[in-house]
Amino acid sequence: MLSALVASTAVWADDQITYHEQDTQSPGTTADPSMTTSAESSEITRGYLANEFVGIKPQVGVVAFTDQFGNTQGRGALGLTAESNIANMVGLKGTNLYTGVVTGFIFSHLGDPGSNLFGSNSDTPVGNGGANMFFIPANAKVGYNLTDQLRVAAHGGGNVIYRSIGTSMSLGTSSNTTGSVWRIFPNVGGDVEYAVGQNVAVMLRPDWTLTPGDTMFTGTVALNIAMG
């Protein structure tokens, strides 16, 4: 489906280029090949990122955190975020400035301390084998399109974190409970997005959650499906 989407948008762009050339070319004249190539390149890449209204971003990555014994742990993470580009929504369609809000859902199975990337096969079982964590970003995002294909941005605000077993992560006093716990902590991070086709981009998203205990780091790679 994704391949068909990219192919169809490429065909649409080619049709628009052809129509534009035919409409503007004077009868009996021959188009300059170099000018045609330049026009095609400009037309094909225009709007890859600048025209985005909403981005749906499924992603995978890792979570790095400190366990109850003070050891750094790493686990796999997956989820989906959604962003809305307020700059476009208020009538600045096509601007290189990106201002928006971000929310979504990132999940990780933690398991016991000393577990592998998937939260299993612990070498230090303490009865937390069923520990899970997810967080909901509540972030603002500000960025700039350096080119039609490349955007850099910063995001920040808060991450609403749920732990099924509070002691599974060292995030401050809330980590003293063996039951489930919700907390919101401030976060800051960045986004680098590179368009690989119209309405499709790859995004790198490092994120740091700042807590009274130890900092939690999340790094993900996302596929940005833009909706203009």
LOVO-941513 format. One line per field, with one value per residue: x, y, z of N, C-alpha, C in turn. Coordinates in steps of 0.02 Angstrom, whole numbers, always signed. Example, Ala and Ser with C-alpha at 12.3 -4.5 7.8 and 13.67 -1.06 7.14 Angstrom:
REM residues 2
nX: c(+660_+642);
nY: c(-284_-112);
nZ: c(+390_+354);
caX: c(+615_+684);
caY: c(-225_-53);
caZ: c(+390_+357);
cX: c(+660_+645);
cY: c(-165_+2);
cZ: c(+390_+394);
END
This chain:
REM residues 228
nX: c(+41_+98_+198_+120_+58_+167_+208_+94_+87_+204_+177_+71_+140_+224_+132_+82_+196_+216_+99_+113_+227_+181_+80_+145_+239_+280_+201_+285_+410_+554_+585_+712_+824_+901_+833_+712_+748_+786_+665_+586_+652_+633_+494_+460_+512_+450_+360_+373_+393_+349_+212_+144_+10_-40_+51_+73_+159_+225_+340_+499_+620_+734_+734_+823_+864_+875_+883_+810_+921_+1018_+1079_+1111_+992_+931_+797_+687_+576_+417_+292_+179_+167_+78_+69_+25_+33_+31_+67_+35_-101_-154_-152_-29_+18_+140_+248_+418_+432_+396_+276_+203_+101_+126_+79_+44_+95_+207_+278_+354_+417_+478_+517_+617_+764_+919_+870_+851_+844_+710_+650_+659_+730_+808_+954_+948_+826_+689_+557_+490_+453_+341_+338_+291_+302_+236_+228_+151_+175_+162_+184_+258_+316_+444_+512_+615_+616_+753_+782_+677_+671_+727_+707_+737_+708_+651_+580_+474_+409_+304_+311_+195_+203_+174_+195_+184_+237_+303_+433_+516_+587_+703_+644_+631_+541_+420_+456_+460_+351_+273_+165_+60_+92_+65_+145_+192_+327_+448_+511_+632_+690_+741_+711_+744_+704_+689_+636_+585_+504_+354_+247_+301_+421_+575_+611_+717_+714_+772_+750_+739_+686_+662_+684_+652_+730_+827_+876_+777_+805_+747_+760_+708_+665_+567_+432_+370_+214_+140_+1_-73);
nY: c(-61_+60_+74_+88_+209_+300_+282_+326_+461_+506_+489_+578_+698_+700_+713_+840_+917_+896_+952_+1085_+1123_+1112_+1206_+1327_+1339_+1420_+1415_+1324_+1331_+1262_+1178_+1219_+1095_+1094_+1186_+1120_+1005_+1065_+1123_+1009_+944_+1037_+1039_+908_+888_+985_+1031_+918_+917_+1041_+1058_+980_+938_+850_+724_+551_+435_+290_+196_+124_+74_+103_+100_+174_+157_+171_+40_-30_-62_+25_+4_+25_-5_-77_-80_-139_-35_+18_+102_+237_+401_+556_+707_+879_+1012_+1169_+1290_+1274_+1255_+1377_+1453_+1470_+1391_+1293_+1360_+1365_+1356_+1257_+1226_+1142_+1016_+868_+701_+532_+361_+261_+105_-15_-173_-212_-310_-410_-345_-350_-415_-460_-370_-384_-394_-515_-674_-645_-613_-578_-610_-540_-548_-460_-492_-469_-334_-185_-38_+116_+271_+431_+557_+732_+856_+1007_+1063_+1134_+1180_+1185_+1186_+1145_+1111_+1058_+927_+903_+921_+996_+993_+1038_+965_+967_+966_+871_+699_+577_+449_+276_+141_-29_-93_-6_-8_-50_+45_+177_+318_+416_+459_+396_+272_+187_+108_-51_-72_-20_+136_+306_+446_+612_+684_+810_+832_+833_+847_+801_+810_+740_+743_+664_+671_+540_+525_+594_+639_+544_+511_+483_+479_+525_+515_+566_+570_+638_+604_+692_+664_+658_+555_+455_+497_+453_+386_+387_+324_+328_+267_+325_+309_+433_+471_+582_+692_+797);
nZ: c(+0_+41_-56_-169_-141_-142_-275_-346_-309_-367_-504_-517_-492_-604_-708_-680_-703_-841_-894_-853_-925_-1058_-1059_-1040_-1140_-1289_-1452_-1579_-1524_-1443_-1295_-1177_-1133_-1013_-934_-923_-852_-730_-691_-677_-570_-466_-459_-426_-297_-221_-77_+2_+144_+187_+165_+255_+360_+460_+541_+547_+643_+656_+756_+809_+933_+1068_+1249_+1378_+1547_+1728_+1843_+1997_+2069_+2036_+1914_+1740_+1615_+1462_+1346_+1217_+1120_+1059_+962_+924_+865_+845_+755_+736_+623_+667_+608_+471_+484_+523_+413_+352_+248_+171_+222_+286_+421_+562_+680_+810_+895_+992_+1021_+1079_+1096_+1176_+1204_+1315_+1365_+1518_+1615_+1728_+1818_+1727_+1616_+1440_+1280_+1254_+1375_+1443_+1504_+1623_+1724_+1852_+1934_+2017_+2039_+1957_+1830_+1751_+1726_+1646_+1542_+1484_+1395_+1370_+1262_+1290_+1210_+1142_+982_+885_+732_+581_+405_+323_+193_+53_+85_+209_+382_+539_+714_+880_+1026_+1170_+1339_+1425_+1481_+1508_+1613_+1635_+1746_+1771_+1879_+2005_+2059_+1958_+1886_+1916_+1958_+2051_+2205_+2177_+2138_+2242_+2263_+2247_+2172_+2031_+1947_+1901_+1830_+1785_+1700_+1658_+1491_+1355_+1188_+1019_+839_+684_+519_+362_+200_+96_-8_-83_+45_+130_+252_+344_+516_+651_+825_+967_+1145_+1308_+1469_+1614_+1782_+1964_+2007_+1911_+1743_+1602_+1444_+1278_+1118_+954_+789_+659_+541_+447_+401_+306_+304_+198);
caX: c(+0_+142_+231_+71_+48_+224_+207_+40_+103_+256_+144_+34_+188_+248_+78_+79_+254_+204_+46_+141_+272_+141_+40_+185_+283_+253_+197_+341_+474_+580_+606_+783_+828_+926_+779_+662_+774_+783_+595_+562_+680_+600_+423_+454_+529_+413_+306_+383_+383_+318_+138_+117_-37_-39_+97_+64_+228_+242_+412_+530_+683_+756_+728_+878_+841_+910_+839_+807_+987_+1064_+1111_+1080_+959_+906_+742_+656_+516_+380_+232_+156_+151_+42_+86_-13_+72_-11_+85_-5_-173_-175_-149_+40_+32_+200_+304_+471_+426_+352_+256_+150_+94_+142_+55_+50_+98_+269_+273_+412_+412_+539_+537_+663_+831_+963_+837_+875_+809_+638_+625_+656_+794_+844_+1004_+935_+754_+665_+484_+462_+453_+284_+339_+283_+301_+222_+220_+112_+204_+119_+240_+258_+371_+461_+564_+624_+634_+815_+769_+613_+674_+758_+682_+764_+661_+657_+516_+478_+346_+300_+295_+153_+231_+141_+232_+141_+271_+339_+504_+552_+628_+722_+621_+615_+504_+366_+483_+459_+292_+273_+105_+63_+97_+66_+178_+213_+392_+468_+554_+659_+719_+749_+683_+774_+661_+713_+585_+607_+453_+300_+205_+335_+487_+605_+625_+754_+684_+799_+708_+761_+637_+699_+646_+688_+778_+873_+848_+760_+817_+713_+781_+668_+665_+497_+410_+323_+163_+113_-64_-76);
caY: c(+0_+118_+80_+115_+280_+338_+280_+367_+532_+522_+496_+642_+753_+701_+740_+912_+947_+895_+1001_+1152_+1138_+1121_+1267_+1388_+1340_+1454_+1373_+1326_+1337_+1201_+1191_+1209_+1034_+1109_+1218_+1068_+964_+1105_+1130_+944_+932_+1081_+1022_+843_+890_+1037_+1013_+855_+928_+1106_+1056_+932_+961_+801_+669_+490_+413_+228_+197_+73_+99_+77_+140_+163_+181_+143_-5_-18_-74_+75_-18_+48_-58_-58_-121_-119_+7_+29_+142_+281_+469_+596_+778_+926_+1072_+1227_+1342_+1264_+1258_+1446_+1489_+1480_+1331_+1295_+1393_+1321_+1352_+1205_+1232_+1094_+979_+797_+653_+465_+304_+221_+49_-59_-225_-205_-372_-406_-319_-397_-448_-441_-315_-397_-399_-585_-707_-605_-645_-554_-610_-514_-551_-407_-516_-442_-261_-150_+35_+154_+342_+471_+625_+792_+899_+1056_+1051_+1191_+1159_+1224_+1146_+1171_+1102_+1026_+858_+896_+963_+986_+1021_+1021_+955_+966_+973_+819_+629_+545_+381_+224_+80_-79_-105_+56_-19_-73_+99_+226_+384_+458_+429_+354_+206_+148_+66_-113_-72_+21_+207_+356_+509_+653_+714_+852_+800_+874_+804_+829_+772_+750_+709_+666_+645_+491_+527_+638_+615_+492_+531_+445_+525_+504_+552_+557_+603_+630_+618_+715_+643_+667_+501_+453_+515_+400_+404_+348_+339_+290_+282_+326_+322_+489_+471_+650_+704_+868);
caZ: c(+0_+45_-121_-216_-125_-167_-348_-371_-302_-416_-568_-514_-499_-673_-749_-669_-736_-912_-908_-843_-981_-1118_-1052_-1041_-1197_-1347_-1511_-1624_-1489_-1412_-1226_-1159_-1091_-946_-897_-909_-797_-669_-672_-653_-504_-418_-453_-395_-226_-185_-31_+38_+215_+201_+160_+304_+410_+514_+529_+586_+645_+689_+769_+851_+959_+1133_+1310_+1426_+1612_+1786_+1881_+2069_+2099_+2011_+1853_+1677_+1578_+1396_+1323_+1155_+1126_+997_+972_+871_+884_+796_+760_+695_+607_+678_+560_+411_+500_+532_+349_+328_+211_+130_+257_+311_+493_+588_+750_+818_+957_+983_+1071_+1054_+1143_+1168_+1251_+1324_+1416_+1557_+1647_+1786_+1805_+1693_+1559_+1374_+1247_+1253_+1444_+1465_+1520_+1672_+1766_+1920_+1943_+2082_+2038_+1915_+1761_+1714_+1727_+1582_+1546_+1424_+1409_+1323_+1255_+1288_+1190_+1088_+936_+842_+687_+520_+347_+294_+122_+44_+108_+275_+437_+606_+762_+951_+1058_+1243_+1377_+1476_+1465_+1559_+1616_+1674_+1761_+1804_+1942_+2015_+2075_+1899_+1860_+1967_+1935_+2109_+2260_+2152_+2125_+2304_+2266_+2208_+2130_+1971_+1963_+1847_+1846_+1728_+1709_+1601_+1441_+1302_+1137_+952_+784_+618_+471_+293_+155_+46_-60_-63_+100_+168_+276_+399_+571_+710_+881_+1034_+1196_+1377_+1521_+1673_+1841_+2027_+2012_+1855_+1678_+1555_+1374_+1227_+1050_+907_+717_+641_+473_+449_+348_+310_+275_+180);
cX: c(+43_+177_+183_+59_+104_+224_+154_+55_+157_+226_+105_+80_+212_+196_+74_+136_+241_+152_+73_+186_+233_+104_+81_+230_+249_+252_+260_+408_+492_+606_+679_+788_+852_+873_+726_+683_+769_+712_+567_+587_+645_+529_+414_+465_+487_+360_+315_+368_+342_+242_+106_+69_-35_+10_+83_+130_+237_+317_+434_+596_+700_+741_+787_+858_+884_+862_+844_+874_+1040_+1101_+1074_+1053_+937_+852_+717_+593_+483_+318_+216_+144_+114_+58_+40_+28_+27_+3_+44_-79_-198_-164_-80_+63_+94_+259_+355_+470_+377_+339_+198_+146_+102_+110_+62_+57_+161_+270_+339_+397_+478_+563_+581_+727_+874_+931_+868_+833_+734_+610_+619_+726_+837_+897_+998_+860_+734_+589_+451_+458_+396_+283_+336_+285_+276_+217_+184_+145_+149_+166_+221_+320_+381_+519_+568_+645_+696_+813_+699_+612_+700_+730_+719_+718_+680_+587_+526_+411_+346_+288_+254_+171_+189_+189_+186_+170_+318_+414_+546_+598_+643_+705_+604_+574_+447_+390_+486_+400_+299_+212_+114_+63_+98_+103_+192_+279_+408_+514_+578_+691_+723_+717_+722_+734_+688_+661_+616_+557_+400_+257_+238_+405_+510_+624_+666_+731_+717_+759_+735_+704_+674_+657_+685_+738_+828_+838_+833_+770_+778_+738_+743_+681_+593_+488_+357_+277_+125_+46_-72_-146);
cY: c(+63_+129_+110_+188_+322_+340_+326_+441_+553_+531_+561_+701_+758_+730_+816_+948_+953_+948_+1072_+1171_+1152_+1187_+1330_+1393_+1372_+1408_+1380_+1332_+1271_+1217_+1177_+1148_+1048_+1141_+1167_+1025_+1000_+1111_+1065_+931_+973_+1059_+956_+847_+940_+1008_+948_+864_+991_+1104_+1008_+966_+916_+746_+611_+452_+349_+223_+139_+101_+66_+127_+123_+195_+149_+100_+9_-30_-25_+56_+7_-12_-32_-107_-95_-78_+11_+70_+185_+350_+504_+670_+819_+989_+1133_+1282_+1335_+1274_+1329_+1487_+1502_+1420_+1340_+1330_+1342_+1314_+1297_+1218_+1185_+1064_+905_+756_+583_+414_+265_+169_+11_-111_-227_-271_-359_-370_-372_-435_-425_-385_-322_-407_-469_-611_-666_-646_-623_-553_-587_-515_-496_-428_-489_-367_-232_-75_+63_+227_+377_+540_+678_+850_+953_+1044_+1113_+1169_+1203_+1176_+1177_+1165_+1072_+956_+850_+946_+945_+1022_+1002_+1012_+953_+978_+922_+750_+600_+471_+335_+165_+31_-100_-46_+47_-39_-20_+148_+296_+430_+421_+384_+283_+162_+100_+4_-118_-28_+95_+248_+417_+547_+687_+757_+814_+850_+828_+839_+784_+790_+709_+719_+633_+597_+486_+576_+604_+560_+516_+483_+496_+491_+547_+533_+597_+587_+649_+633_+702_+660_+612_+505_+470_+453_+425_+358_+371_+296_+312_+275_+333_+375_+485_+536_+654_+778_+894);
cZ: c(+0_-22_-172_-204_-153_-242_-377_-365_-351_-485_-571_-525_-571_-720_-742_-703_-811_-932_-904_-902_-1044_-1116_-1061_-1102_-1256_-1407_-1553_-1590_-1457_-1343_-1217_-1113_-1021_-903_-878_-851_-731_-644_-645_-583_-451_-405_-414_-320_-187_-139_+6_+113_+229_+202_+210_+353_+471_+494_+576_+583_+686_+698_+814_+876_+1025_+1188_+1355_+1492_+1667_+1826_+1956_+2104_+2074_+1948_+1791_+1639_+1510_+1373_+1255_+1168_+1058_+1012_+912_+900_+828_+809_+715_+686_+611_+628_+496_+425_+507_+468_+323_+288_+167_+163_+280_+387_+513_+662_+761_+887_+942_+1039_+1042_+1110_+1127_+1223_+1255_+1378_+1452_+1585_+1708_+1767_+1771_+1636_+1493_+1344_+1249_+1323_+1470_+1480_+1568_+1708_+1839_+1933_+2014_+2086_+1998_+1842_+1719_+1708_+1656_+1595_+1480_+1444_+1352_+1318_+1255_+1274_+1140_+1045_+892_+798_+625_+464_+314_+218_+115_+75_+180_+325_+501_+655_+833_+979_+1134_+1275_+1433_+1446_+1523_+1559_+1661_+1683_+1796_+1871_+1954_+2026_+2015_+1870_+1917_+1942_+1993_+2161_+2238_+2138_+2187_+2309_+2223_+2164_+2068_+1990_+1898_+1872_+1781_+1746_+1648_+1553_+1389_+1251_+1070_+900_+720_+569_+400_+248_+104_-11_-37_-11_+142_+187_+331_+453_+625_+769_+948_+1085_+1265_+1424_+1586_+1735_+1905_+2040_+1955_+1789_+1636_+1484_+1328_+1159_+1001_+835_+694_+566_+476_+388_+352_+274_+262_+180);
END
